[in-house]
Amino acid sequence: MDLGLNGRTAYITGGGGGIGRAVGRVLASQGAKVGLLDVSEDALSAAKAEIDEQVPGAQVATAIADVTTAEGVASSMAALAEEIGSCDILVNNAGFARDKYLLKMEEADWDDVHNVVLKGAFHCCRAALPGMMERKWGRIVNMSSLAYLGNKGQTNYSAAKAGLVGMTNALARESGGFNITVNAIAPGLVATPRVKARPDFADLEKRFKAMTPLQRLIEVDDIAKAVAFFASSMADCVSAQCLSVTNGA
Protein backbone atom coordinates (compact mmCIF):
# COMPACT_ATOMS: atom_id res chain seq x y z
CA MET A 1 0.00 0.00 0.00
CA ASP A 2 1.28 3.47 -0.91
CA LEU A 3 1.26 5.62 2.23
CA GLY A 4 2.02 8.82 0.33
CA LEU A 5 5.41 9.24 2.02
CA ASN A 6 7.66 8.85 -1.01
CA GLY A 7 9.83 11.95 -1.34
CA ARG A 8 8.73 13.45 1.98
CA THR A 9 11.39 14.44 4.50
CA ALA A 10 11.08 13.37 8.13
CA TYR A 11 13.10 14.73 11.06
CA ILE A 12 13.18 12.50 14.13
CA THR A 13 14.55 13.69 17.46
CA GLY A 14 16.00 11.04 19.73
CA GLY A 15 16.80 9.39 16.42
CA GLY A 16 19.68 7.36 17.81
CA GLY A 17 17.51 5.47 20.31
CA GLY A 18 15.50 2.30 19.83
CA ILE A 19 12.20 3.95 18.95
CA GLY A 20 13.82 6.73 16.92
CA ARG A 21 15.78 4.43 14.67
CA ALA A 22 12.74 2.15 14.20
CA VAL A 23 10.68 5.16 13.12
CA GLY A 24 13.45 6.15 10.72
CA ARG A 25 13.63 2.67 9.26
CA VAL A 26 9.88 2.34 8.73
CA LEU A 27 9.55 5.79 7.15
CA ALA A 28 12.60 5.16 4.95
CA SER A 29 11.06 1.88 3.79
CA GLN A 30 8.11 3.96 2.51
CA GLY A 31 10.39 6.24 0.49
CA ALA A 32 10.78 9.11 2.95
CA LYS A 33 14.10 10.87 3.40
CA VAL A 34 15.09 10.63 7.05
CA GLY A 35 16.95 13.09 9.25
CA LEU A 36 18.02 11.72 12.64
CA LEU A 37 18.77 14.15 15.47
CA ASP A 38 20.35 13.09 18.74
CA VAL A 39 22.87 14.26 21.34
CA SER A 40 24.99 11.13 20.84
CA GLU A 41 27.18 10.92 17.74
CA ASP A 42 27.81 7.21 18.36
CA ALA A 43 24.07 6.48 18.59
CA LEU A 44 23.45 8.42 15.38
CA SER A 45 26.16 6.52 13.52
CA ALA A 46 24.78 3.18 14.68
CA ALA A 47 21.21 4.15 13.76
CA LYS A 48 22.20 5.32 10.29
CA ALA A 49 24.20 2.14 9.68
CA GLU A 50 21.24 0.02 10.76
CA ILE A 51 18.79 1.82 8.48
CA ASP A 52 21.22 1.79 5.53
CA GLU A 53 21.66 -1.96 5.95
CA GLN A 54 17.97 -2.78 6.33
CA VAL A 55 16.57 -0.35 3.75
CA PRO A 56 18.69 -0.41 0.59
CA GLY A 57 18.79 2.98 -1.07
CA ALA A 58 17.57 4.84 2.01
CA GLN A 59 18.43 8.53 2.21
CA VAL A 60 19.50 9.11 5.81
CA ALA A 61 21.21 12.17 7.26
CA THR A 62 22.24 12.79 10.85
CA ALA A 63 22.83 15.85 13.00
CA ILE A 64 23.96 16.20 16.59
CA ALA A 65 21.26 18.23 18.29
CA ASP A 66 20.60 19.67 21.72
CA VAL A 67 16.84 20.15 21.64
CA THR A 68 16.87 22.14 24.89
CA THR A 69 18.08 25.26 23.05
CA ALA A 70 16.50 27.09 20.14
CA GLU A 71 19.95 27.76 18.67
CA GLY A 72 20.95 24.10 18.79
CA VAL A 73 17.75 23.01 17.08
CA ALA A 74 17.97 25.72 14.40
CA SER A 75 21.53 24.89 13.45
CA SER A 76 20.91 21.11 13.39
CA MET A 77 17.78 21.45 11.27
CA ALA A 78 19.57 23.82 8.90
CA ALA A 79 22.28 21.21 8.38
CA LEU A 80 19.68 18.53 7.65
CA ALA A 81 17.79 20.81 5.27
CA GLU A 82 20.93 21.41 3.27
CA GLU A 83 21.56 17.68 2.95
CA ILE A 84 18.09 16.14 2.47
CA GLY A 85 15.58 19.00 2.31
CA SER A 86 13.26 20.88 4.63
CA CYS A 87 11.15 19.12 7.24
CA ASP A 88 7.76 17.79 6.12
CA ILE A 89 7.27 15.37 9.01
CA LEU A 90 8.50 16.14 12.53
CA VAL A 91 8.63 13.38 15.13
CA ASN A 92 9.31 14.77 18.61
CA ASN A 93 10.69 11.63 20.18
CA ALA A 94 13.55 12.91 22.35
CA GLY A 95 13.05 12.23 26.04
CA PHE A 96 14.02 10.24 29.09
CA ALA A 97 12.75 9.42 32.57
CA ARG A 98 14.44 10.26 35.84
CA ASP A 99 12.27 8.54 38.40
CA LYS A 100 12.05 9.66 42.02
CA TYR A 101 9.28 10.37 44.49
CA LEU A 102 8.45 14.06 44.52
CA LEU A 103 9.83 14.72 48.00
CA LYS A 104 13.14 13.19 46.98
CA MET A 105 13.25 14.90 43.59
CA GLU A 106 15.79 17.63 42.99
CA GLU A 107 14.78 20.67 40.97
CA ALA A 108 17.26 19.56 38.29
CA ASP A 109 15.42 16.23 37.98
CA TRP A 110 12.27 18.15 37.11
CA ASP A 111 13.94 20.70 34.83
CA ASP A 112 16.09 18.28 32.86
CA VAL A 113 13.15 16.02 31.95
CA HIS A 114 10.90 18.95 31.02
CA ASN A 115 13.62 20.72 29.05
CA VAL A 116 14.09 17.73 26.75
CA VAL A 117 10.56 16.30 26.53
CA LEU A 118 8.41 19.43 26.49
CA LYS A 119 10.62 22.41 25.81
CA GLY A 120 12.49 20.38 23.21
CA ALA A 121 9.24 19.75 21.33
CA PHE A 122 8.48 23.48 21.58
CA HIS A 123 11.83 24.40 20.00
CA CYS A 124 11.49 21.80 17.23
CA CYS A 125 7.93 22.77 16.33
CA ARG A 126 8.89 26.45 16.21
CA ALA A 127 11.77 25.62 13.86
CA ALA A 128 9.80 23.31 11.54
CA LEU A 129 6.43 25.05 11.33
CA PRO A 130 7.31 28.07 9.13
CA GLY A 131 8.39 25.83 6.26
CA MET A 132 5.37 23.57 6.67
CA MET A 133 3.07 26.59 6.62
CA GLU A 134 4.73 27.97 3.51
CA ARG A 135 4.33 24.64 1.69
CA LYS A 136 0.80 24.12 3.06
CA TRP A 137 1.64 20.58 4.22
CA GLY A 138 3.05 19.15 7.40
CA ARG A 139 2.77 16.33 9.90
CA ILE A 140 3.87 16.57 13.53
CA VAL A 141 3.87 13.52 15.79
CA ASN A 142 4.65 14.00 19.49
CA MET A 143 5.81 11.00 21.49
CA SER A 144 3.90 11.06 24.77
CA SER A 145 3.54 8.04 27.05
CA LEU A 146 0.93 6.07 28.97
CA ALA A 147 2.62 7.76 31.93
CA TYR A 148 0.79 10.98 31.03
CA LEU A 149 -2.10 9.52 33.04
CA GLY A 150 0.20 9.50 36.08
CA ASN A 151 2.63 7.04 37.62
CA LYS A 152 3.96 7.17 41.15
CA GLY A 153 7.61 8.12 41.18
CA GLN A 154 7.23 9.88 37.83
CA THR A 155 5.71 13.27 38.59
CA ASN A 156 8.28 15.00 36.39
CA TYR A 157 7.97 12.57 33.47
CA SER A 158 4.18 12.25 33.75
CA ALA A 159 3.74 16.02 33.81
CA ALA A 160 6.00 16.49 30.79
CA LYS A 161 4.24 13.78 28.78
CA ALA A 162 0.81 15.17 29.74
CA GLY A 163 2.05 18.57 28.62
CA LEU A 164 2.84 17.10 25.21
CA VAL A 165 -0.76 15.93 24.85
CA GLY A 166 -2.07 19.40 25.70
CA MET A 167 0.45 20.96 23.33
CA THR A 168 -0.65 18.57 20.59
CA ASN A 169 -4.30 19.55 20.93
CA ALA A 170 -3.58 23.29 20.98
CA LEU A 171 -1.07 23.26 18.13
CA ALA A 172 -3.36 21.17 15.95
CA ARG A 173 -5.93 23.96 16.17
CA GLU A 174 -3.36 26.67 15.48
CA SER A 175 -1.85 25.01 12.42
CA GLY A 176 -4.75 23.10 10.88
CA GLY A 177 -5.57 25.93 8.47
CA PHE A 178 -2.19 25.31 6.81
CA ASN A 179 -2.95 21.61 6.15
CA ILE A 180 -0.75 20.58 9.05
CA THR A 181 -1.86 17.78 11.37
CA VAL A 182 -0.55 17.37 14.92
CA ASN A 183 -1.03 14.12 16.80
CA ALA A 184 0.48 12.26 19.74
CA ILE A 185 1.28 8.65 20.55
CA ALA A 186 1.14 7.30 24.10
CA PRO A 187 3.07 4.02 24.27
CA GLY A 188 3.00 1.62 27.16
CA LEU A 189 6.12 -0.35 28.12
CA VAL A 190 8.23 -0.61 24.97
CA ALA A 191 10.95 -3.24 24.77
CA THR A 192 13.76 -0.89 23.77
CA PRO A 193 17.39 -1.92 24.34
CA ARG A 194 17.53 0.53 27.26
CA VAL A 195 14.45 -1.00 28.91
CA LYS A 196 15.71 -4.55 28.34
CA ALA A 197 18.98 -3.63 30.05
CA ARG A 198 17.23 -2.62 33.28
CA PRO A 199 17.97 -4.95 36.21
CA ASP A 200 14.24 -5.15 36.98
CA PHE A 201 13.22 -5.88 33.38
CA ALA A 202 11.95 -9.40 34.07
CA ASP A 203 9.62 -8.06 36.77
CA LEU A 204 8.50 -5.19 34.54
CA GLU A 205 7.73 -7.58 31.71
CA LYS A 206 5.71 -9.88 33.96
CA ARG A 207 3.64 -7.07 35.46
CA PHE A 208 3.00 -5.36 32.11
CA LYS A 209 1.90 -8.57 30.40
CA ALA A 210 -0.47 -9.32 33.29
CA MET A 211 -2.24 -5.97 32.90
CA THR A 212 -2.68 -6.01 29.10
CA PRO A 213 -5.27 -7.96 27.11
CA LEU A 214 -2.73 -8.93 24.43
CA GLN A 215 -0.26 -10.15 27.07
CA ARG A 216 2.87 -9.30 25.12
CA LEU A 217 5.48 -6.59 25.14
CA ILE A 218 5.28 -3.62 22.81
CA GLU A 219 8.06 -3.64 20.24
CA VAL A 220 9.70 -0.55 18.75
CA ASP A 221 8.17 -1.37 15.37
CA ASP A 222 4.69 -1.14 16.91
CA ILE A 223 5.39 2.49 17.72
CA ALA A 224 7.02 3.16 14.35
CA LYS A 225 3.94 1.87 12.54
CA ALA A 226 1.74 4.25 14.51
CA VAL A 227 4.00 7.16 13.53
CA ALA A 228 3.84 6.06 9.89
CA PHE A 229 0.04 6.06 10.06
CA PHE A 230 -0.15 9.63 11.38
CA ALA A 231 2.38 10.77 8.76
CA SER A 232 0.64 8.98 5.91
CA SER A 233 -2.18 9.91 3.54
CA MET A 234 -4.42 7.53 5.49
CA ALA A 235 -4.49 10.11 8.29
CA ASP A 236 -5.05 13.24 6.20
CA CYS A 237 -8.14 14.10 8.26
CA VAL A 238 -6.80 12.95 11.63
CA SER A 239 -5.50 15.65 13.96
CA ALA A 240 -5.49 16.61 17.66
CA GLN A 241 -5.52 12.92 18.62
CA CYS A 242 -3.56 10.89 21.15
CA LEU A 243 -3.25 7.24 20.12
CA SER A 244 -2.58 4.78 22.92
CA VAL A 245 -0.29 1.97 21.81
CA THR A 246 -0.46 -0.09 24.96
CA ASN A 247 -1.77 -3.58 24.13
CA GLY A 248 -5.04 -2.39 25.67
CA ALA A 249 -3.60 -1.40 29.06
N, C-alpha and C positions, 0 to 999 in steps of 0.2 A: 504494500500500500504506500502511495506517495503521500508523505506528511507535509509537503510544501516547504521543506527546510533546505532544499538544494540551493546553494549559493548564498544562504543567509550566514551571518556572522554572529557567533555566540561568545560572550565573555563570561567566564565562570570564576568567581572568587573562591578561595580555598580549593583551587583546582589541582593542587598536589595531593590532596587527601583521598581517601577511599571513595567517598561519594562524588567528589569533584571530578576525579578522573573517570569514573563510571559515566557521569553525565556527559563529559567530553567525548568519550568513546561512542556512546549511543547517538549523540547528535552528529558526530563525524560520520557514523555509518549511514546517516540519512542525507549526507551531502553538505552539511553545514561546515563552515570554517570555524575553527575553535581557538579561542584565546584563553589560556590558563593563567590565572593570577594567584600568587601565593607568596608568603614571606620566606619560604624555604627554597633555595635554588636547587638543592639536591632532590627535594620532592617534585619540583617542576620537571627536572630532567628525567626522573623515573616515570612520571606520568606521561610525558611526551613520548618516551621510548615505548611505553606500553600501548598507547593509542596507535602510534606508527606501525607497530608490529601487528596489532589486531585489526586495524582498518587500513588496508593497502591504499595508498593514494591520499590519505587524510592530509588536510592542511591544518597544521597545529603550530601555533606560536605561543611563546611563554613570556611572562614579564614578572619580575619581582615586585611585589606591591604591598605597601602598608596601608590597609584600608582605613586606618584610624585618622589619617590626615587627608585633607582635600588635595594638597599638593602631590602627595604620593600617588593617589588615585589618578589624578589628571595626567601626571607624567607617564604612568604605566599604561593607561588607556591610549595615550597619544602614540606610544611606541607600538602597541598592538595595531592601532588604526593604520599606521604607516606600513605595517607588514601584511596584514590580512584584511583591512577594511574596518569601517566604523561599526559600532555595536548595534545589531538588530535585536538580539536576545541577551538579556542580562540575567544571570543566575547568581543571586546573593546567597552564597553558600558558606562563606567564611564564618567561623565561630568555634567556640570551645566552652566546656563547662569547667567551673572551679567550685566544687561542691563543699559547702560548710553550712552548719546551722547559723541562722542570722546573728545570734549573740556572739558567735565565734568568728564572724566574717569581718575581715578588714575592709576598710573603704576601697583599697586597691582591688580587692577581689570583686567588688561590685563594679567599679569603674572599668577594669580591664575587660570584663565580659561584655558590658554594655558598649564600650568603645568599638569592639570588633563586630559584635552581632548587630547592634542597632544603629550606632553612629556610622559604622562601616557601610551598611546598606544605604543610609542617607547620602553619604559621600558618593557612592557609586551611582545611585539613581540620579543625583544632581549632575554628574558628569555625562551620563548616557542619554538622558532625556532630551536635551536640545536637538541632537541629531535625529533621534526617533521622531520628534515632533516635526522637524523639517521634512523628513521623508514620508510622514504620515503612516508610519508602521513601526510597531515595536512590541516586544513581549518581555515582561519582567516577572521573574519567578523568585520569590523570597523563601528561603529554607527556614521554616519555623520548627516546631517540635511538639510532640504530644505533651511535653513538659509545660507548654503554655497554659495548660489547665491547672498547673500547680503540682509540684513535688516537694516533699519535705527535704530540707538540705539543699534546695536549689532556688532560693528566692531570687538570687541574681539572674540565673539562667532562665528561670520561668518568666520573670518580669521582662527580660530582653526579648524572649521568643513571643510573648504575648504582645509586646510592643510592635513586633514585626507584623502580626496579624492586623492590628489597628492601622499601622502604616499602609499595609496592602489595601485595605478597604478605602482609606482616604485617598491614596494616590490613584487608585483605579478611577475614582470619580473626577479627580483633577485632570487626568490625562486621556480619558476615554474619548473625548472629542477629537483627538489626534489619531484615532485608530490604534491606540496602545492599550493592551490588556495588562493587568497586574493581578497576580494570583500568588497564593502561598501553599506550601506543602508542610504538613505536620507529621513527620515520621515517628513511629515508635522506636523500639530498640533495633538498631541496624547493626548487622554483623560486619562492621568495618575492621580493618586490621588493628586499629587502636583499641576498639572494644574487645576484640578477641584476646588481646594481650593483657587485659586486666586480670589481676589475681583472683577476682571474684566472678570471673566470666561464667563459670559453670553454674553458679548459683543464680546469676542474672538470667541465663538462658532458661533454666528450669522454671523460675518464677514467671518469666515473660510468656513462655509457651503455655503455662497453666492458665493464664488470664486471657488468652486469645482464642477465638473460635477455630482459627486455622492451625493452631498449635505448631507453628514453625517460626523460625527467625526471619526477619526481614533482611533481604540481601541488598547490596548497593544498587544492583540493576533494577530492583523494584522501584527505588526512588528515581533513578535515571529515566525510567519509562514514564513516570508521572510528569517529570519535567518536560520530556519530549511531547507528551500530550498537550500540556499548556502552551508550549511553543509552536505547536503544529496548527495546520489549517482546520483540524477537527475541533479546535477550541476557539475559533474566530469570534464566537459570541459568548465566551466564558470569561468573566472578569469579576474581581472583588470576591473571590472564593478561596476558602482554605480547605484543601483536600487532605483528609487523614489517611495516611498509609501505615496502618497499624495492625493488620491482620484481624481487624474488628475489635481491638481493645478499647 
